[in-house]
Amino acid sequence: MFNTRLVTALVLLAGCIAALFLLPTWLWAVLLLAVLAIAAWEWGVLAGFGNALRLGYALILVGS
């Protein structure tokens, strides 16, 4: 289990570093906005928000 998580972390880290240095600035920003939206949605699940409130929360975070 640990080895799987370690390999996953290393692959994601390599992809993140490659995207940071190789993508144009606007595309890097779009990628980070997508990650932020997914993280906000998941946080809404953990907080017990309903679907409408979760969507609103994610949109407010992405829009700010």
N, C-alpha and C positions, 0 to 999 in steps of 0.2 A: 504494500500500500504506500509506504513512504517513497519507494523508488519511483512509483508511478507519478506521485505528486511532484517529486523532484524533477523528473524529466519534463513534466508539463510546465512547471515553473521556468525551467531553462529555455524551453521552446518559446514560451510566451515572452520571456525577457529578450531573447534574440529577435523576435518579431517586432517588439516594441522599439528596441534600439534601432533596428533597420528602418522602421517606418519613420522614426524621429529624424534620422539623418538623410533618408532618401526621398521622402515624400515632399511635395511642395507644401508651403505653409498652410494654404487654404484647405488642402486635403487632410493634413494632420489635424486641423481644427475640426473638420467634419467627423473624422474618426473619433476624436475625443468627445465630441458632442453625443455621438452614438453610444459610447461607453458610459457617459454621464446619464443618459436617458435610461439605459438598462439598469444601472446601479440605483437610480431613483425609483424605478419600478420595483426592483427587488426589495429596497428598503421599505417601500410602501406595503409590501406583502408582510414583512417582518413586523411592521408597526400595526398591522391589522386593518389597514385602510380598505375600503370597498373599491371596486373597479373605477368608478367615476372619480373618486378622490385621489386614487393612485395616479390616474392619467393626468389629472389637474396638477398634482404635485410634480410629476415628471416634466410636464410642459412648462411650469413656472421655473423650474430649475434650468431647463435647457434655454428658455427665453431670457433668463436674467444674465 
